[in-house]
Amino acid sequence: MRWLWTVSILRSSASDPISYHLPVHYFVTGATGFVGGYLTSQLLAAGHDVTALVRTREDGLDIAEYGVRPHIGSVTDKEGMRRGVRGVDGVFHSAGHRLAFADRKMMHAVNVLGSRNVFELVRELSIPKCVLTSTLNVFSDTKGVAVDESHRFTGKHLTEYDRVRAEVHFGVALPMMGNGIPIVALMPGMVYGPRDTSAMAHLIMRAMLGRVLAVSATTAYSWAHVMDVAHAHILAMQFGRPGESYIVGGPAHTVRAALVVAGKSAGKKREPIPIPSWLARSAAAVVRPLSHVVPPWRRTADRLRIAAGVTYLGDDSKARQELGFDPRSLADGMPDAARATLEEMIEDG
């Protein structure tokens, strides 16, 4: 935890200034996570008061060193959060749970029930605004099209994570927005940057070491640097219209293109061989049925399905126009992220 706050505070303080006239008090869920950590550090760097929901006393002691007010609890315990939320000027809800196959019940409880708990407290305590960290995954495969906020996915989602996040967005957030709760939903795509611990970050790290021999030729995402996504949350709190969703995806690139940029940042000249989508689909067709018998293979099956040319693409023009969202290009953002990843690898031995 210590590195999270020092690294992100230093970097966020050097980014575009956050224009507030007076410091305000925010409640943040997911503050110890990737996007939530950068968001919290940017709020602190701007002089605001932050109360962060943490699960353990140890986490609370750690972040308290940096001026955060810890509130020990869980999004699954509505009444346990109430005291921390009461009286704040706004709520950032970025907490989530990705362990789909290890504990599906927990993933559903944290994402779906937890979000409902947060939104109900916003209503009951008359909080002026809540910014939700949603995701482009709610649209599942966009089939090569950069969709906008009005898009609706029909059919079976590719992964359990996509399905649950869609339930949060369409089954919880949007109906509660319709009932007057002042929620603004942000929908990032592939978020990258220093201190990421996701599967994509691991793939980028392997590319920097020259260990990615082949990768899907067509799988693509909208890519945004974590600092830009964190800043978009603050812009949404300032300028976002309650009841609206905003895609904050960034420019579209294939995974292969991103790995090429990352590899070149580490001096690697050999580019990954492009795997045709039909080959990935064939492998997924074999592994998917077996994964129902061998649960640990389900994650591999999902990755193979995504590698078969799936795209998670979004048109972020609405966020650019209404919020001032201005994400850096992959060429500008990936080299710094890649170098930071390399430094972390050296530090960790």
Steps between C-alpha positions, in 0.01 A plus 500: 500500500773753586637515146150557360454832673852637458527415129156616398503818709829607346378429147155647541636821647698548180198450275238753394374697800160421646309826515302522820452821695450337839605162642213256544452163666456180300429139588684248281442127470776296337764751607761227541442375144658605171274780372374581851853544629594751232168678544553530875853632458383762249233615743757525779744685275225755428452561873171317550392291796455131426332231704586160355316175560751232598445140602765464769657700781841447339387663177353783702825566687694495176293756309451718808870590476419692182215702637214267405226442755451123508156354554516127567217308341374340181265601220303186586416651842280802432454610861870456564570764233240750612712697747781538246269628225296736717581867435738459205474718190519213254563126464733321260400135472790312338500180706463173314582130507640298207546147641224351290606140525649497847185634663206596279277575798751749636538667161123543476471627858775761466411624153122479493380515859788726602416753230134500600603565862717798401229652279234458768719683750552781248122537481428461872774743606429752221852489358521746206669264254645150463747403226493129415791320338325278248669344194473451126477128579128547558464506119700177460628452142438818297597314181746759380270801553577784742156518663360794693317519832163416344616156386330196651644149484270208438606140528727301728796682647847371429607472862341488843673828582335668200161365605527618860627844403212532254262412782649781709477752217166414341326322787600722793657833400278606208169417674611684813607796286150493353362523853688823559817384676779737379735240349746564217637181343845493342589218260875446452639241261846351546669706773879474509781663694757457777415260783236313303466135610250377241543219249558762228777660706665159528476457123655844446782409738568179304506700176765726649709193573450370147304199622178551305552301182146525364180687578157555348507703180165670550402514870475869585416738783461869565817584696531772763779578744397459863581861583265620227222268618546613860487863391184425299331401827576840646375671186181292525449616858539859383320501166323167454122512473325275753320219324752489215765248397833599344740275313860586595667242282784676321635408155436158348787259439544128462671319784780414260558869421518582871750220560714624213515847657584349840768275352666784314508698826726225637709480184333188358493495120321170440125542478253230612374275221131578429270208579200483263161513671388164358786325680413661835134410450594139434706483820219663698250249362714219638577649840159648579311169546786359705498806727157400631663184634827665606403841649858642505496481119207741475724805515713355220186427299383859541837635388494279192152623411616860533810421293270388218467854370281650772492879534405726791481835325323821600448845354607749769398818315226576754751500787740713298232758426318514834773412751817615327637143492829512310682165516859475387585283203630147545831615352527765773366292789631149450878573502485663845278220631731239351811660650331519841411133470860414421620701800253318722628166373857600587397627845311179573803295403 
